[in-house]
């Protein structure tokens, strides 16, 4: 296998996750991680839900069910109060289906030699597993706990992954684009938004990988690398779920959104 490539596996493995954490490969896909019956049932339940909150100023509209640490970075106590409520609500919406967060964490736990758990602050859990619907693509950015959460538990991680599970991806566009360029502070000097919309001149010569979204596929990649999601004329139909995974001191993998 060539360096910094896409690895397709029937299941996650400890070796593949370590290589991804070390940025030796670009991404891992597990085809058919959830089957069509699960996807159809979940989409029917979510499609009828009144819980979708839509971001202001996005065109086409981008909705979400769940919360993110990024948006609550300066309101830690409020975030920690809201997190278990948001987690419980996601479970209620999907019941009696298996929660995709549980399925993904079980897959990581089966592969990783250390502990796999939800990130915590003094025993209080973060939220994990935000659903997103629609949207017109995502601008070039990077996700990195020490930058996003200094003073939080995620500020202590030493590497960071992200996973996405596609329920109804668009037939055209919507691909994940990952560059072999880990986030560095200088990227913020000419960023057009906070931690986002980076100037592409910094990584035009860097290797890049494009991963098309496929229904039911699990995609895992190194989230510290700058990445984007391509636009699509069918983005209104897109439903996906995902979260971050950090390598904590001591070797645990911790999950949060």
C-alpha positions as CSV (number, residue, x, y, z in Angstrom):
1,X,0.0,0.0,0.0
2,X,1.3,3.4,-0.9
3,X,1.9,6.0,1.8
4,X,-0.9,8.2,3.0
5,X,-3.7,6.4,1.3
6,X,-7.2,5.2,1.9
7,X,-7.5,1.9,3.8
8,X,-10.7,-0.1,3.2
9,X,-11.4,-2.7,5.9
10,X,-14.2,-5.1,6.9
11,X,-13.7,-3.8,10.5
12,X,-11.5,-1.4,12.4
13,X,-8.2,-2.8,13.7
14,X,-5.8,-1.5,16.3
15,X,-3.0,-1.3,13.7
16,X,-5.0,0.7,11.3
17,X,-6.2,3.2,14.1
18,X,-2.6,3.6,15.2
19,X,-1.4,4.3,11.7
20,X,-4.2,6.9,11.4
21,X,-3.3,8.5,14.7
22,X,0.3,8.7,13.5
23,X,-0.9,10.2,10.1
24,X,0.7,7.4,8.2
25,X,-2.6,6.8,6.3
26,X,-5.2,9.3,5.2
27,X,-8.5,7.6,6.2
28,X,-10.2,4.3,6.9
29,X,-13.5,3.2,5.5
30,X,-15.7,0.3,6.7
31,X,-18.2,-0.3,3.9
32,X,-21.7,-1.3,5.0
33,X,-21.2,-0.5,8.6
34,X,-24.9,-0.1,9.0
35,X,-27.4,-1.9,6.7
36,X,-30.1,-0.4,4.6
37,X,-32.9,-1.4,7.0
38,X,-31.2,0.5,9.9
39,X,-30.6,3.5,7.7
40,X,-34.2,3.7,6.4
41,X,-35.7,3.3,9.8
42,X,-33.4,5.9,11.3
43,X,-34.0,8.4,8.5
44,X,-37.8,7.9,8.9
45,X,-37.6,8.7,12.6
46,X,-35.2,11.6,12.2
47,X,-37.1,13.1,9.2
48,X,-40.2,13.4,11.3
49,X,-38.4,14.9,14.3
50,X,-39.0,18.5,15.3
51,X,-35.6,18.6,17.0
52,X,-33.6,19.9,14.0
53,X,-32.0,23.3,14.9
54,X,-30.7,25.2,11.8
55,X,-27.6,27.3,11.7
56,X,-28.2,30.9,11.0
57,X,-26.9,32.3,7.7
58,X,-26.3,28.9,5.9
59,X,-27.5,28.4,2.4
60,X,-28.7,25.8,1.7
61,X,-29.9,25.3,5.3
62,X,-27.8,23.1,7.6
63,X,-29.6,21.5,10.5
64,X,-28.4,19.5,13.5
65,X,-29.6,17.4,16.3
66,X,-27.1,17.5,19.2
67,X,-24.6,20.0,20.5
68,X,-20.9,20.7,20.1
69,X,-18.1,21.7,22.5
70,X,-16.9,24.1,19.8
71,X,-20.1,26.2,20.0
72,X,-20.1,26.1,23.9
73,X,-16.3,26.6,24.4
74,X,-16.9,29.6,26.6
75,X,-19.8,28.0,28.5
76,X,-18.4,24.8,30.0
77,X,-20.9,24.5,32.8
78,X,-23.9,25.0,30.5
79,X,-22.5,22.5,28.0
80,X,-22.0,19.8,30.7
81,X,-25.6,20.3,31.9
82,X,-26.9,20.1,28.4
83,X,-24.8,17.1,27.3
84,X,-26.7,14.2,29.0
85,X,-30.0,15.7,28.0
86,X,-29.0,15.9,24.4
87,X,-27.7,12.3,24.5
88,X,-30.9,11.0,26.0
89,X,-32.9,12.8,23.4
90,X,-31.0,11.3,20.5
91,X,-31.6,7.8,22.0
92,X,-35.3,8.6,22.3
93,X,-35.6,9.7,18.7
94,X,-33.9,6.5,17.4
95,X,-35.5,3.9,19.8
96,X,-35.8,1.0,19.4
97,X,-33.0,1.2,16.9
98,X,-29.4,0.7,18.0
99,X,-27.7,4.1,18.7
100,X,-25.0,4.7,16.0
101,X,-22.7,6.1,18.7
102,X,-22.9,2.9,20.6
103,X,-22.2,0.9,17.4
104,X,-19.1,3.0,16.5
105,X,-17.7,3.0,20.1
106,X,-18.1,-0.8,20.2
107,X,-16.2,-1.1,16.9
108,X,-13.4,1.1,18.3
109,X,-13.4,-0.9,21.6
110,X,-13.1,-4.2,19.8
111,X,-10.0,-2.9,17.9
112,X,-8.2,-0.7,20.4
113,X,-5.9,-2.2,23.1
114,X,-6.7,0.6,25.6
115,X,-10.0,1.9,27.0
116,X,-12.6,3.5,24.8
117,X,-14.9,5.9,26.6
118,X,-16.8,9.2,26.4
119,X,-14.8,12.3,27.3
120,X,-15.5,13.7,30.8
121,X,-14.9,16.7,33.0
122,X,-14.7,15.6,36.6
123,X,-16.9,12.6,35.9
124,X,-19.4,14.6,33.8
125,X,-19.8,13.4,30.2
126,X,-19.4,15.3,27.0
127,X,-22.0,14.9,24.3
128,X,-21.1,12.4,21.5
129,X,-22.8,12.0,18.1
130,X,-24.2,15.0,16.3
131,X,-26.6,14.4,13.4
132,X,-26.4,16.9,10.6
133,X,-28.9,17.4,7.7
134,X,-28.5,19.3,4.5
135,X,-26.0,22.1,4.1
136,X,-23.9,23.1,1.1
137,X,-20.5,21.7,2.0
138,X,-18.0,22.6,4.7
139,X,-15.1,25.0,4.2
140,X,-11.5,24.0,4.8
141,X,-10.8,23.7,8.5
142,X,-9.1,21.5,11.1
143,X,-10.3,20.1,14.4
144,X,-7.9,20.0,17.2
145,X,-8.8,19.6,20.9
146,X,-5.8,21.5,22.4
147,X,-6.8,24.5,20.3
148,X,-10.6,24.2,20.7
149,X,-10.6,23.3,24.4
150,X,-7.7,24.7,26.4
151,X,-8.3,23.9,30.0
152,X,-10.8,21.2,29.1
153,X,-10.1,17.4,29.1
154,X,-9.9,17.5,25.3
155,X,-7.1,20.0,25.6
156,X,-4.8,17.3,26.8
157,X,-5.1,14.9,23.9
158,X,-2.1,14.1,21.7
159,X,-3.9,13.1,18.5
160,X,-7.4,13.4,17.1
161,X,-9.6,11.4,14.7
162,X,-13.1,12.0,13.4
163,X,-15.7,9.6,12.2
164,X,-18.7,10.0,10.0
165,X,-21.5,7.6,9.2
166,X,-23.6,8.5,6.2
167,X,-27.3,7.7,6.2
168,X,-28.5,9.4,3.1
169,X,-25.5,10.9,1.2
170,X,-25.9,12.9,-2.0
171,X,-25.4,11.0,-5.2
172,X,-23.2,13.8,-6.5
173,X,-20.6,15.7,-4.5
174,X,-20.4,15.8,-0.7
175,X,-17.0,14.1,-0.7
176,X,-14.6,14.4,2.2
177,X,-11.4,16.1,1.1
178,X,-8.4,15.6,3.5
179,X,-5.0,17.2,3.1
180,X,-1.7,15.8,4.5
181,X,-1.2,19.0,6.4
182,X,-1.7,18.9,10.2
183,X,-3.1,22.1,11.8
184,X,-0.5,24.6,12.9
185,X,-1.2,28.0,14.6
186,X,0.0,30.0,11.5
187,X,-3.1,28.9,9.6
188,X,-5.2,31.2,11.8
189,X,-3.2,34.3,10.6
190,X,-5.2,34.6,7.4
191,X,-8.2,32.4,8.1
192,X,-11.5,34.0,7.0
193,X,-13.4,32.6,9.9
194,X,-12.5,31.5,13.5
195,X,-10.7,28.2,13.0
196,X,-12.1,27.8,9.5
197,X,-12.0,28.8,5.8
198,X,-8.2,28.6,5.7
199,X,-6.2,30.1,2.8
200,X,-5.4,27.2,0.5
201,X,-2.1,28.6,-0.5
202,X,-0.7,26.9,2.6
203,X,-1.3,23.4,1.4
204,X,-1.6,23.5,-2.4
205,X,1.5,21.3,-2.7
206,X,0.3,18.8,0.0
207,X,-1.0,15.4,-0.8
208,X,-4.8,15.2,-0.7
209,X,-7.4,12.5,-0.6
210,X,-11.0,12.6,-1.7
211,X,-13.5,10.1,-0.1
212,X,-16.9,9.9,-1.6
213,X,-19.8,9.5,0.8
214,X,-21.5,6.1,0.4
215,X,-24.7,5.0,2.3
216,X,-23.9,3.0,5.4
217,X,-20.2,3.5,5.2
218,X,-18.1,4.4,8.2
219,X,-15.3,6.9,7.5
220,X,-12.5,7.6,10.0
221,X,-9.8,10.2,9.4
222,X,-7.2,12.3,11.2
223,X,-9.1,15.4,12.1
224,X,-6.1,17.5,12.8
225,X,-5.3,17.5,9.1
226,X,-7.0,20.3,7.3
227,X,-10.1,19.0,5.5
228,X,-13.4,20.1,3.8
229,X,-16.6,18.6,2.5
230,X,-17.5,19.2,-1.1
231,X,-20.7,21.0,-2.1
232,X,-23.6,19.1,-3.8
233,X,-26.7,20.1,-5.7
234,X,-28.5,17.4,-3.6
235,X,-27.2,18.5,-0.2
236,X,-30.7,19.0,1.1
237,X,-31.2,15.2,1.3
238,X,-27.9,14.5,3.2
239,X,-28.1,13.0,6.7
240,X,-25.0,11.9,8.6
241,X,-23.8,11.5,12.2
242,X,-20.3,11.7,13.6
243,X,-18.0,12.8,16.4
244,X,-14.3,13.2,17.4
245,X,-12.0,10.7,19.0
246,X,-8.9,11.8,20.9
247,X,-5.9,9.9,22.2
248,X,-5.7,10.8,25.9
249,X,-2.6,10.6,28.1
250,X,-2.3,7.0,29.1
251,X,-3.6,5.6,25.8
252,X,-7.4,5.8,26.2
253,X,-9.5,6.9,23.2
254,X,-12.1,9.5,24.3
255,X,-15.2,10.5,22.2
256,X,-16.9,13.9,22.1
257,X,-18.7,16.2,19.7
